[in-house]
Amino acid sequence: MRTAAFQVPRLLVVPGLNDSGPVHWQSWLQSQYRDAERVVQRDWSNPQLERWAARVDATLERAAGRSRGGEPDSFVAVAHSFGCLALARHLAQRPDSPVRAALFVAPADPDKFGVAGLLPQQRLAVPSTVVASDTDPWMTAASSRRWAQRWGSAWLTLGDAGHINAEAGFGPLPLARRWVTAMSARLAREQRLERATLAEWSFAVRGAAHRRGSSFLLDSLPPSHPGAPPCQA
């Protein structure tokens, strides 16, 4: 019997202000996945939330044209700094987004940019995690935790980690890769269940009905019948 097809989600990298350079952990993470997509802003130094969110939209739309096996691709998104705000804005505007999970690392404080009102004010439609730092100059740990609670996100702090970027000593970030691996596996399992074919379910139902029917027939036979189960002493 043919099993319903499913695909492991792809990685979407969403950098923050001034992009993430070659020694930044986001570039390292992207290098681990050859089919990863990266959002590229027209102006990395100009944090215009709507324009940045539109670039997330455009990147995903282009990726849709290169989907694998005729099936639309899904993504797990890993964002940093102002890129976290762009990703959150995208998720608020696009309930049909192919992004199935989000990792927000060291998000910038939306109040610093006057965009708090443009961000989701309720639980996100996808599972998410916020990774904070106790010494982040762009957002306090307390503020990031409040946003995490608002979005229904898991929250954790790396302690004295600055802005969790190359300047703070973060080239590789194994935590991000572990999150991508675990979340991709979880989503693939869920997708497989959701896309189980009608034939598979029908086969299971017929099999269960057949077993129940056989048991009923055996139980209903008189003890003298050759097919009846033996009597217990």
Number of C-alpha atoms within 10 A of each C-alpha: 6 8 11 15 12 18 18 19 26 20 24 25 26 30 26 25 16 13 21 19 14 12 15 21 23 27 18 19 20 18 12 11 13 9 13 18 19 19 21 17 23 10 13 15 11 12 18 14 22 15 15 27 25 17 20 24 21 14 17 22 13 11 18 16 11 13 12 11 9 9 12 13 20 24 23 27 25 28 26 28 23 28 29 27 29 29 30 21 21 23 24 19 16 12 12 10 17 19 23 20 21 26 26 28 25 31 28 25 21 20 10 10 12 10 15 13 9 16 20 18 13 13 15 19 16 16 17 22 19 24 23 29 24 16 17 19 13 17 23 17 21 12 15 24 20 13 21 23 16 14 22 18 22 14 18 16 17 14 12 13 17 21 24 25 22 17 11 13 15 18 19 17 16 13 10 18 19 11 16 23 15 11 21 22 15 13 21 16 14 12 17 16 12 11 12 15 15 10 13 14 11 11 13 12 12 12 12 12 12 12 12 11 12 12 11 11 12 14 13 10 13 11 13 10 10 9 12 14 13 10 7 4 3
